[in-house]
Amino acid sequence: MTALGFLHPGHLAEDDYPRIEQLLGSDIRVELSHTGPGGDADSAARLAEGVEELRLSGAETVVWASARGSFAHGWEGAQEQVRTLARLAGMPASATSFAFVHAAREIGVRRIAVGTTYPDDVAALLADFLRAGGLEVTGARSPGAVTAAEAGGWGEEEVLALARAADTADAEAVLLPDSALRTAAHLGALEKALSKPVLTASQVTVWEALRLADRRVNAPLLGRLFTREPLVQV
């Protein structure tokens, strides 16, 4: 049994995680601890509260499951945040923002299109972060002013429309970074419609936790990321 720990900001789209757990198989356990919403959700004190709960649950790795709560600090700031989290947890740690970069490398893509519900200034911070990770952003599209609560209520039709609007002809994959979006049930439809890999917040976050635990699980319903063999590093 491998227990994966996640610090989740608030409760939007949290049901993606038990859904992914079911698709991964009986020897993977997903544990969520909520930091709560608010401007200080990514503070060391709030993260420390959640870490203690995960440690008691037996989690072997921990991922801060908020892309915005990580990339908004910049590449260096996000790295420091993860180092602090690992120290607090006493276990391997990462964050969703780094998970996107690692996942793109895993499937061998560099050029990505981004579909986000973030305001333009926040989307620009994400693009800067992804470029710092060695990725090329071919375009970033937003549907306009959409709150996290509104995005959390979207179904397959709205998520698919966002991905299609974001996609560009030269993009090798489409990235949907908002952790408020429910995407676990739609990954197959998304990749079929776009004919390319799609990386979403909950999907890459769980994959990152498995990577930290040195586990590989074949789960085709979770998209291309969960069907590839590890790339050979040279």
N, C-alpha and C positions, 0 to 999 in steps of 0.2 A: 504494500500500500504506500502510495506517495501522496502526501498532504501538501497542497499548494495554498499559500496565504496571500490574500489581497486586501489592501487598504482601499476602501471604496468611498468616494466623496458623496455623501447623501444616499438616496435610494433610487434614483432614476436608472432604469435599465438594469437593475441588479439581477433581475430574473434571467438575463443572458447567461449568468455564471452557472446556476444549476442545470440549465439546458445544455451548456457545453459539457458539464460534468457527465451528464447522461450519455452524451455522444462519445466521450473519451473511453468509457469502460469502467468496470467495477473496481479496478485497483488504483484509481485516481480520485482523490477527495479534494473538493474545493471549499476553502474556508474564507468567509468574508467578514471583515470588521469595518464598521462605518466610522469615518472621521467626522461626518456631519458636514452640512453645507456651510458656506460663509467664506469671507475673505481670508480667514486664518486657517482654513482646512488643511493647508499644506505646511503649517508651522511645525517645528520640531516637537513642541509639546503635544499637539493634536496627534501627530503621527506616533509619538511614543505611547499614547493611550491605546491606540489600535494595535500596536505591535505587541503589547503585553497580552492582549486577548488572543492574538494569533499564536504566540509562543505557547500559551497554555493549551491551545487546541492541537498542538503537535505539528504545526506547519514546518516544513523543511526549507522553504524559500518564501520570499515576500516581494510583492510588486505593488508599487503605488499606482493605483488604477485610475489615474487622472492625467490625461495628456496635457491639458492646459495648465494644470497645477505643477507641471514639470517644465515644459518647454518655455513657459513664460519667464523663467529664470535665466534663459540662455543656456548654451551648451555647457559652459564651465559651471554655472550655478546649478544646473540640473545634476551634473556629476557630483558636486558637493552634497546636494540633497540626498542622492543615492548612497554616498559614503556614510552620511549621518544615519540613514535608515538602516544600513547594514550593521553599523556599530550598535544602534539601539536594539536591533533584532537579534544580533549574534548569529546571523545566517545570511546566505547570499541574497542580494536585493537588487532591484532595478525599478524602472518606471515605464509607463506606457509609451512615453515619447521615445525612449531608447528602444523599446520593443518594435516600433515601426521601422526604425533604421536597421535593426538586426534582422527583422523579418524580410525586408526588401533585399538585403544581402543574401539571405538564405535562399530565396527563390531566384536569385541571379538577375534582379532588375535594378536599374539606376534611374531611369526617367519615369517620374510618377506625376500623375494628376491628382489634385486634392479637391475633394468636395466637403465643404465645411459649413456649419451653421454659425461660426464665429463672426464677430464684427471684423471689418477689414483690417484694423490695426492689430488685432489678435492673430488673424490669419497670416499677416506679414511676419509676426514673430515665429509662427510655426514654420513658415517657408524658410526663414533664416536658420532655424534649428536643423531642419532637414538638410539644407545645403552644408551646414557645418558637419553633418554626418556623412557627407560625400554623395548625396542624392541630388538629382537635377529635377526641379519642379517645373513641369511643362505648362502648368496653369493651375489656378485656384479659383473655384467658383463657390459663391454663397447665394442662397435664395433670398437674402435680405435679412431684415430684423426678425429673428426667430429666437425665442427664449429657450433655455434648457428644458423647461417643463413642456413646452410645445413640441420640441424635437423628441422628447421622451414618449410622446403620444403617437408618433408616426408609425405607420405600418409599412408593409413591403412596397406598396405603390409609391409612397413618398420617398422612401430610402432609395428605391430604384431610380426615381426621377432625379434625385440629387446626384447619384453616381453617373447617370447618363449626361447630365448637364456639365459635370466636371471633366469627363473623359475628353482626351485629345488624341488625334491620330498618331502622334509620336510618343504617347505615353505607353510604357510597358506594363503598368499596373495603375490601379486607382486606389487612393487612400481616403478612407472616411474616418477622421480622427475623433469625432465627438463621442465621448463616453456616455452621453445621455441617449444615444441612438440604440435601439434594439436591432441587432443585426444578425445574431447567431442563427435565427431561423431562415434567413434570406440569402445566405452566402452562395448557395448553389444557384439560385435564380439570378443573383447579381453577376456571377462569373459567366453564366450561360448567356445572359443578355449582352454583356460587354465583350465576351470572347477574350478575356484577359484576367489575370489575378486581381482580386479585390482584397484589400487589407483593412480591417475594421478594429475599433478600439478593444472590445472585449475579446475578439479572436486573437489578436497579437499579444494581448496582455497575458492570456492563459498560456499561449505558446512560449512566451518569454519565461514564465514561471517553470514550465517544463524544461526549457533549455538550461535554466539555472540548476535544476535538479538532475541534469544529464539524462533526461527521459525523452524518447521519441515515440509518439503515438500516431498511428495511421487512422485518420478520421475524415474520409473524403467529403462528408457533408459539411465540414468546416472549411472547405476551400482548398485551393492549391497548396497553401502553406502547410497543410497537414497531410499531404500526400507525397511530398518530395523526400528523397534520400538526402542526407547531409552533403553539402558541397565539399569537395576535397580542397583543402587549403594548401596552397603551394607558395 
